[in-house]
């Protein structure tokens, strides 16, 4: 399980790095506002509905929005 978590961490970090280095064509993703959001969006294969569900679940668990900075 630790190996899987580390694999996901590397993947998310790579996606976020792409955003930070402006390698993703941000105009293609107007609802995405940050590198972290882009990483999760890409992790879910660009499925906005799944990303919204993840945000709701995050809020239910942590009682704060994952979109707050």
Secondary structure by P-SEA (a helix, b strand, c coil): caaaaaaaaaaaaaaaaaaaacccccccccccccaaaaaaaaaacccaaaaaaaaaaaaaacccccccc
